[in-house]
Amino acid sequence: MKAAEKLTLCSTIVLGFFILSLFFHYIQGVYIHASYPLTTYLVLPDDALGDFRGLCEMLAQFDPFHATYRGYGNNYPPFTYLSIAPFTAMGFKTGVTVYFTITLIGFLLFVWKIIRGAGPLTDINIIHFFILGTLTYPLQFSLDRANVENLCFLFTAAFLVAWRSKRETLAAFLLGIAAAIKVIPGLFAVVFLPERRFRPIIIAALVAVVCNAIAMVAFNMSPGELIYAYQTSAPSFKRFSLGPVSPVQHSVSLLAAFRALVVLVLPERGIDQTFITNITSVYGTLAPGLFLLIIGAAFTRWTENWEKLLLVVAATLLVPPISFDYKLLHLFIPFALFMTDDKPTPRDRIYTILFALLFSAKGFWIIYSDVSISVVVNAIALATMAVMITETAVRRRRASLAS
């Protein structure tokens, strides 16, 4: 498929799901008088922007590693808090408004780069820009939560733009900042491996380390104190992961999808605390191997760059037991390369449809509480893409060896 065809198919699906969602939730709320979660595909309206509110409380005394929010400590690197501190220092209303605006503008600029990279500017491409830039579920959910993931995404997107512009050092610097905020984006350095470019990988790693060292000095934290803070926070996050609803709702984790399916088939069994504890324990044992299985092909020469990035995103979204939907924003990184891939395959249409499904709101069927079928569909769609890419990589390897 050509880029224009991919854009048209993806935008059409996203627009279709948005219109269906709009009418579905409007009818539920206005005519049927249903309550949340049937009235929105986002979170409880009273908790809008809740993640940013939590960051404000954690940074109220500029001492996040000795603060809690709703009984939870922290599991972020020190630089995460330092990077968001300029916004929280403005106060909640001003800070969240500025943060919201920067997130939206940054995302729109990145989508504009995707559209312009896919072909000349036409009326239909402007429509594509509007749809992908404003109506996609990952963006709307990210804006609704105002999580620090938004800032991490902006630096990762800037890294991709710099890398595609052959500005290697700048790309490495931006990737290092993204990795300093949340470690996982550092895996995007996989794009430097095909040409054996180790210098930018080293630069990115050094930037991430230096940024966090500066943050530790700013928060007056020693390495020992930091480790202790993580240890004391771990039990609260373990309790959260064993909750019957919270770790499953608006999640893209394979564990969340499995738990939702169990509730669908065996309602009482699915919310039994003993079952949840046991299945989470088993999954924790299998998770490292599952992560390596998904991401493995990304480090071979048998995958294209967009495929490498997709596998990184798939592994980092699917495997963690807690993985909320604002992380879906990172799918736009491999999507940007997929749109301009100059090696079309018969599977392009399938990939485009799966991308569009992941970009769309699908909260039409509530399985239980406020856990919708979207949890299951997103996990299956992303896992399917990972399996398809890995299978293609295996075929390429066999064909190369045979020749």
C-alpha positions, 0 to 999 in steps of 0.5 A: 500500500502507498502512504496515501492509501494507508492514511485514508484507511487508518483515518476512516477507521478512526473517524468511524469509531469516534462517531460510533463512540460519540453517539453510543455514549451520548445515547447512553447518558441522555436518553437511557440515563445510564451512568459511568462508565457507559457515558464515556470511554475515558475515566471517571469525569471527577478524576479528570487530570488526576495524574497531574494532580498526584504529581502536584501533591508529590512535589508540593514540598519538592521532596517526592521520595518522602511523599505519597499520593492516595497511599502510594509512593513512587516508582519513577526515576528522580528526573521524572519529578524534576522534569515535571516540577516546572509545571507543578510549581505553577499551581494545579490550574496554570500548570496543567493548562500549560502542560495540556497545551504543550502536549497537544501542540507537540503531538499535533506537530509530530502528526503534521510531520507524519502527514507531510512525510507521507506525501504532498499537502492536499485537502484530504491530507489536511482531513487526515491531520485533523482526524489523527491529530485530535480524534485518536483515543491515545491522545484523548486519554493522555490529555485526560490523565495528564500523566508524565508519560506525555512529556516522555512521548514528546522527547521520544517523538523529537528523537525520531524527528532528529534521527530521521533528519540525520542529526545523530547527536541531537537524536541521542541527546533527546533519547537520553532525556526521554530515557531519564524520565522513564527508562523504557524509551532507551530501548528505541536506541535499537535503530542505531544497531543496524549500522553499528552506531554505538556512539549515540547509544553511549551518548543517550545512556550518559545523558540519562545517567547525568539527568538523574544524577542532577535530579538526585542532587536537586532532591538531596537524595543519596543512592542509598536513600533512593533505593530505600524509597523504592523498597518502601514504595514497592508494597503499595504498588504490589497491593495496587496490582492485586486490585480487582479493577484498578490495574485492569481498567484502561490497560493494554497489559496481557495480564489485564486482558487475561483477567478481563477474559476470565471475568467474562467467562467465570465472573466470580472466579475472575474477581476472587482475590486468591485467583488474582494473587496466584495468576499475578505471581505466575505471570511475574515469573513468566514476564521476563521470558515473555518480554525477551520473546516479543522484543527479540526480533527487534535486535536482528537484521531481519526487521525493518526500523518501523518493525523494530520500534513496534516490537519495542513498544509491544514488549513494553506495553504488553508485558508489564502487569500494570500498563495504562492506555496513555502508553498507547501514545508511543505507537505513533513512533513506529507508525510514523516510520510505517507510513513512509516505509518504502518496502510495501508488503501484502500485510500492509493493509492488516497492519494499518487496520490494527494500528487504526484499532489501537488508535480508536475508542472501543468502550462499547461493551463493559465486561465488569465495573469500568473494564471494557472490551477495549482492554482485550481488543488492544492487547490482542491487536498489539500482540498480533502485530508483534507475532506477524513481525516476528514471523516475517523476520523468521521467513526473511532469515530462512530465505536469506540462508537458502540463497 
